[in-house]
């Protein structure tokens, strides 16, 4: 049987074999192009900027001028030279680069925030490894002049509190122009950037400097929100900012006991939800959390670190959104947040990226179909009709 099939293969004209080979190449190329390129456009095209209350009543020009479109992602964890296998790096970095570039092209945000843990080994990488990681980051997350990129520091970028050094902090600040207690105001919206690793509360030099900047900024924001006729000598020499309640951007979430109350398809898995969080490791301490709430009275808090989604209310009224990881290495269904923000209001919408399990399923189905087509073309498969005919003839012979 095999000998006759091989004879059939060799007897096929060269032109037919080349034509069939060309069809296979086109099929394989189409699957690769869809799974590695077009699928990002298909999925992200379904995401839309949410509407802010009252936005529908504004003219189109007024809307674009008054609403800040912000894209928020977290925990990219670019692999380093120590723990990162080259194939893992190649795959994950390609996925994140295509997702980010596709989102920029389709959604055209005004500003992009990355909430820490940009790198996986920044806490111990050598100067040469750090330079290589930064080069790869800039290639993957390049952006047009119409978009601004703001990066917040995370524990994997400079280390946990006991690993954090002035050298690691300064090299991160130099690359990303980041300082804890930095204020960014865009279209009248105030954003406060927090180095949550420095909120240890033990009086270390870096912690003390970070808290001093935050306290001074808190005073400036509180003075700016007071009514003009309100007399306060402490605010007389303070430079006024837009009178808008700030949005806190940080890596660690504020204190919560666990993810038990979190829900949604990208929340922590059931077996992890009830595991208690460790203060100053998984979340900020209760003391540091209260400080930030007292100092800033924020209208929204955005954080990362847990790699899973969660929404909680602090003091019964202040929402905090934990943004899931942007890397497929950390979850099967990465996502990012799309925010339409004005000085008085905001609206958030989640945009999911392609599920890696679905991409794997497409590859498996395409591979099975490819094998079937090859066997069928070279008549290496027994068609069901001939198989049944063979059984009937055998039965008659008996």
N, C-alpha and C positions, 0 to 999 in steps of 0.2 A: 504493500500500500504506500509506504513512504517512498520507495524507489520510483513508483509510477508517478507520485505527486512531484518528486524532484525532476523527473523527466518532463512533466508538464510545465514546470517553472522554466526550465532551460529552453523549452520549445517556443515560449512566448517571444514575439518579435521584439527587438531592441527598442523600437519606437514606442510600443505599448508599455514596456517596462519603465522607460524614462518618463512617459506621461503619467503613469501611476505614481512614480517617485515624486514628481512635481506636485501632484495632488496631495501626497502625504506631507510634503514640506509646507505647503500652503495651510493644511489643516493644523499642523503642529504650531506654525507661526501665528495663526489666528488665535489659538488657545492661549499661547504665551502672551500675545499682545493684549488680549482681553484681561487675563488674570494679573498681569504685571503693569498694566497701564490704563486701559479703558475702564476697568471696574471702579477705579477711584472716581472717575467722572460720573459714572452711572449712579453711584451711591451718594456722593456729596452734592450732586445736582438736585437731589430731593430735599436738601436742607435750605431753609429760608430764614431771613432775619425776622425776629419777632417784633410785633408792633407794641410801642409804648402807649399807655393811655393818653388819649387826646391827639395822638399822631395822625389818625385818620382825618382829623378836621383841619390839619395844616396843609398848606400848599406844598407841592413836590419840592420846590427849591428851599422853602423854609425847613422842610423835614430833613433834607440832606445836610443842611447847615447846622441844625440844632441837635440832631441825634448822633451820638458817638457809637460807631459800630466796632465792638471789641471782640476779639477772638481770644479765648482763654484755654490754655492747655497746660499739662503738668507731667513731670516725671518721664522725660524722654530717655534718661539713663543710657546715653551713648557708651557703648562698651569700650573698655580700655585694653591695654596691652597685656595685663596680668590675667584677668578672668575671661576676656573676650576671645572666643574662637573666631578665626577669620571668616568662616562661612556664616556663623551667627551674625557677625558684624555686617557682612555684605547683605544678608537678607533683611535684617531689621532696619538698617539705615536706608536701604532702598524703599522699604514700605513707608517709613516716616517721611522721607524726602518727597515721594510721590504724593502722599496724603497732604502734606503741608503746601507744596507748590500748587496742587490741584485746588485746594481750598482758597488759596490766595487769588488764583486766577478766576474762579467761579464766584467767590463771595466778596472779594475786594474790601477787606476790613480796613478801618482807619488805624487801628492799633492792635498789636498782638502781645499778650502777656504769657510768659512761661513761668509757672509757679515752682521753680526749684528742681533740684536733682536733674539738671541738664546732663551731667556726666555721671557715670557709674563709679569711677575710680578717682575723682578729683581729690578725695580726702587723703590719698597716698601717692598720687602720680608724681613722677619726676618732672623736672622742667621740660625735658624733651617730649615726654609722653603727654604732658599738658598742652604743649604747643601743637602736637599732632591732633589731639582731641579737639582743640579750638579750631584748627584748620578744617577738620571734617564737619564740625558744627556749622561753620560759616558757609560751607558749600551746600549742606543740606537745607539750612534755614535761611538762605538768601532771600531778600525781599525787595520790592520796588521802592522808589523814593516816596511814593504816595502812601506807604505804610510804615508805621513805626514799630520797632520791636523792643519790648521791655522784659528783662529777665530778673527774677527774684532768686536769691541764693537758697540752696537746700543743704541738708546734712551730707549728702554724697558729693557735693561740690567743694566743701571746706572741712568736712568731718563733723562728728558729733561734738558736743561742747568740750569734752576732754581731749579731742584731737584738733580742735580749731586753734590756729595760730595766726598771728598778724601777717605772716608771709602768705598763707593760703587765702586769707580774706582780701589782701591787697591785690594779689594776682587776679582774683575773680572780679574785684571792683575795676581793675584796669581794663579788662576785656569787655565787661558789660556795663560799665559806668553806673555801677550799683552802690548805693550806701543805705544802710538801715536808717529809717527815719526820713527818707527822701520823699518829697511830695512831687507828684506829676499832675498837672492840671490841663485837661484837654476839653475844649468846648464847654467850659464851666464846670466840669466834673473833676472832683478831687480824688486822687488815688494815693494811698499811703503805702509805701513799700517797707516791709518789716523783715529784719533778719531774725527769724524765730529761733535759730540755733543760739543766738546771743541773749535770749530771754530766760537764762538759767536762774537769775536772781541771786547769784552768789557773790556779786561785787567784783568779778574779774574785770580787768582793764577794758577788754572788748565789750563786755556786757554793760559796764558802767557807761562807756561812751555811747553805745547804742541806745540805752534807755534815756540818756540825757538829750539826745537828738529827738527822740520820740516825744519826750515831755515838752521840749521847746516847741515842736511842731503842733502838739496838742493845744498849747496856749495860744498859738497863732490862729489855729482853726477856730477855737472857741471864741476868740475876740472877733473874728471875721463874721461869725454867725449872730452876733449880738445886734440888736436894733440900733439904728443911727443915733437915736435920742437917748440911748442908754449910756449913762456916764460911768466910766470905769477908768481910774487912773492907770491901772496896770495895762490897759490896752491902748493908751494914748500914743505910744511910740511904736506900736506893732504894725507892720506892713499888712494890709488887709488882703485876704484871698477871696475868691468867689464864695458866697455864702451858701455853700452846698455841703450837706453831710457827707463825710468821706466814705470811700470804699477801701477796706483793708485787703491787701494782697500779701500773702505769706505762704510759707511751705508747710509748717506744722498746723494742724487744725487746733482750734481752741479746745479746752478740756471738755471731754465727754467720756462717760464710763466705758462705752463700747460702741459697736455698730449695730447693736440689737434692734434699734428703732429705724434703721435704714432700710429702704425698700427700693425696688426697681431691678431691671434685668442686669444692670451693671453694678449692683451693690455687692458687698462682700458675700462669699458663699455661705450657706447655712452653717457649716461646721466651724466658721470663723467668727460669725456675728456676735456670739456671746462671750468671746474671749476678752477679759478686761484689758483696757489700754493702760500702758505704763506712762505715768507723767514724765515729761522731759525726754521721752523717747518716742512714743507713738503720738502723743499729743502734748500741748503746752501744759504746764502746771496750772492748778486752779488759781494760784496767786497771779501768775503772769497773764492768764486769760482775763481775770477781773481788772487788772491794770489797763489792758488794752481797751476793754469795754468802757471803763470809767474815763480814760483819757480822751477817747475819740468819739464815743457814742455813734459808731458807724451805722450806716443803713444797710450795708451788705459786707460779708466777709467771704473771700475766696481763698481756698487752701488746697493743698495736694497731699502728698506723703503716703497716704494709705493705699493708693493704687485702685481704690474702689470709690464708687459714688455714694454720697450721703447728703442729706439736707436736714439741718437741725435748727431750732430756734433758741437763741440765748436771751435770757431775761424775758422770755415769752414774746419777743417782738423783733429781735435782730436775727435775720436769716444768715446761716453759713452754708455754703455749698462746697463740698469736697469734690474736687475734679479728679476723675479717674486717670490712670496712666495713659499716655499717648503711644506707648510701645506695645507691640504684639508679644514681646517677650514677657510682659507682665499680665496680659489678659487676652482672651480670644476676641473681645469686642471693644477695642479702644474707642475713645470719643473725645470731643472737645466741646466747649461751651461757646455759644454765640450770644452776645449781649448787646441789646439796643439800650443805650443809657443817655439820660438827660440829667441836668442838675437837680431835678425834682423827682425823677422816677427812673425805673429800669424794668426791663423784661428780658428773661433768659430763655434760651432754647438749646437743647442738646443735639449735637450732630454726630451720629455714629459713623464709624469707618467700616470698611468691609470686614466681615467675620472671617477669620483665618480658616475656621473649620469649613466654611462654604467654599472658599478658594481651593482647599485641599480636596473637597468632594468633587469639584469641577475637574481638577487634574486627574483624579482617579477614574471618573466617568469617561473623560477624554482618552485616557490611557487604555481602558478596557475596549472602547470603541475602535481605537487605532489597531489594537491586536486583532480584533474581530475582522476589520476590513482587510488587513494583510492576509490573514488565513483564508478568508473568503476569496480574495482576488487570486491567490495562487492555488485555489481549490484544495486546500488542506483541511477544510471542514466538510464533513459529509452532510449534504442537505437533508432535511427531515423527510422529503419525498422519497429520495433514493434509499434512505435508511429504512423506511416503511416498506418500500418495494422489495428490498433485500430480505426482510423478514417474511413477507408473503410468499416469495418464491422458494424460500427455504422450507416453509411450512408445506407447500404443495409437493415439494420433492419428497418429503417424509410420507 
